[in-house]
Amino acid sequence: MPYDPEIPLICMDEQPIQLLDHSRPPQPMKAGQVLREDYEYVRKGSCCLFLFTEPLAGWRHVQASERRTKSDWALQIQELLEVHYPEAKRIRLVMDNLNTHTISSLYEAFPPEQALAKRLEIHYTPKHGSWLNIAEIELSVMTIQCLNLRIASMEELQIEVSAWEMERNRIQKSVDWQFTTEQARGKLKHLYPVI
């Protein structure tokens, strides 16, 4: 579909993160020598990253959360609609079919008169087809570029992912999606026998 600023296409995914600290301080790099760190680590808990991306605009937003419950998802959707896209008539939201990703989660978290659900047009990826969600690709890129180190706290994690987000948004980096409708109809025929 072509870009529509009034009805943007947003892809959303989440990723669990294990927080790890060093058991011994790493030895800093020296000329001709790489950083040395002990293989042992200290587990500092876990959290979750929510990632939203608008692939046609080269925009993304990443937020760390302690959990990924229905109310956590609802809060992320509220921020998306009220902070990032307050002027959008509606948002086409692509995401996986996780049990927390439901309209009922919004009604459990907010009063009906807030009408968040009315501004969403949800498109779920098919079961075992989450690779069709561009947000999953962005999470993979973020993991490679930004999360390949030990991060001991949610605060540290948010600083790292915010810096990554700002740079990707600054350069308007987007996923070069090359999967055509014709290819989808062939490859996904077992999921959608009648189109």
N, C-alpha and C positions, 0 to 999 in steps of 0.2 A: 504494500500500500504506500502511496506517496506520503511525504511529510505533511502533517496537519497540526499547526500549533494550537488549535482549539481542542483537538482530540489527540494528544500525543500517545505514542506507543511506548510503554515502559515495561521493561523486563525485570523481574525480581527473583532473587535466589538468596539462600542463606548457607552458611558454612560453620560447622563447629570448629572451635580453635582450642587447642591445649596450651595453657600458659606454662612456660618453662623458664627456669632460672639456672644460672651456672652453679655447679657445686664447688668449683674453685674458679678464681678469676682467670679469664683467658690471658694468654701472653700476647702483648701487642705485636703488630707487624714490625719488622725491621727490614732494612735493605736486603733484598734477596731472600726474604723469609716471610711466609704467609702467617696470618693470625693463627694461633694455636689455642684450641680449647679442649677441655677434657670431655670425654664421651659421656661421663656421668652428668646427670642434671637433677634439678629439684623441681618436682611437679608443683605448680602454684594454682591448680584448679583449671577450670575451663570456662568458656563463654561462647558467644555466637556472633557472627558478623552477618548483618543484613546488607545486601547490595541491590541498589536500584540503578538501572541504566536506560537511557533513552538513546538507542543506537543510531537513529537518524540524525540526532543533534550532537553526538559525541559527548554526552553528559553522563555522569555517574555520581552516586552518593553511597558512601559506606558508613555504617554505624555499628559500633560494638554494643552488645547487650549481654547482661548476665545470663539470660535464658532465652528460649525461643517458644514461649507459650502463646496461647491465643491472644492474651492481652498485650504481649510484647509485639506480636505481629500487627495488632490493631493500632498500637501507638505509632509504629513505623508507617502504616498507611495514612494515619491522621497527619503526620508530618509531611508525607509526600503530597497529600491533597491541599493542606492548609498553608504549608511553608514554601514548598518547592513549586507547586502548580496551583496557586489560589485562583488564577484567572481561567484555567482550563475548564471547558464545559463538562468534559468527561475524560477519563483516562482508560486507554486499552491496556490492561495489565496482563502480561504473560508470566505464568509461574507454574510450579509443579503442584500436584494435587495433595499436598501434605494436609493432615487433618486439622492443622491450625489455620490454614489459608481458606477461610470461609467467611461469607457475609455474616453469618451468625456471630462470628468473633467480634465484628464491629458493633453489633447490637448488644452483645454482652458487656462491651467495654464503654460504650457511649450511649447517650439518650437518642431515641429514634429521630427527634427533631434536628439533630446534627446532620442527618441525611448524607453521611459519607458514602454509604452503599449505593446511593442513586448516581454518584459520580464515577462509578467503576463499571467497566465492561471487562469481565474476567474471561481469559482464555487459558485453560489449563493445558499443559503439555501432556501427551499421552504417557501412560505408565511405561516405564523403561525408555522414555523418549525425552528425558530432561535435557539431553544434548541439543535439542531444538531451541532451547532457551539461551539467548545470547548472554544473559546474566551469568550463566554457568561458565561460559568462555571467559568473561571478565574476571570471575573469581579465580579461574585457573591462572590468568595473566597476573593478577594481584599476588597470588600465592608465590609464583616464581619470582616476580620482581621485588616483592616487599616483605614477604613472610618467611624468607629462608634463613631466619636467625632466631635466636631464643628471645622470647618476649615474656617478661615475668608478671606483667599486670595489665589489666584492661585499659588503664590510662596510657601506658606505653603503646599498647596495641592501637588505640584510637589515634595517637599522634602519628604512628607509622602509616596507617591506612588513610588518614586525612592528607598527609603529605603526598602519598601516591595519587589519591583522588584529585587533589589540586593540580598536580602536574599533568595527569591524563586529561583533565578538563581544559587546562590551559592550551594544550596542543590539539584539542578537539580530536583525540584519538578515538577511533571506532573500530569495530570488528568488520572485516571484509567478508561479509556473508555471501557465499557463492552457491548455496543450496537453492535451486530453482523450484518453482511450483511443480514443474513436470517431474523433476527428480523426486520430490516429496511424494507425488502420487504413485510413483513406481516403488520407492523404498518403503513407504508406509501403507501400502495397499492392504496388508494384513490387519492394520489398525483401523483403517477407514475403507472397508470394502465398497461402500457406495458414497460417492462424492456428489 
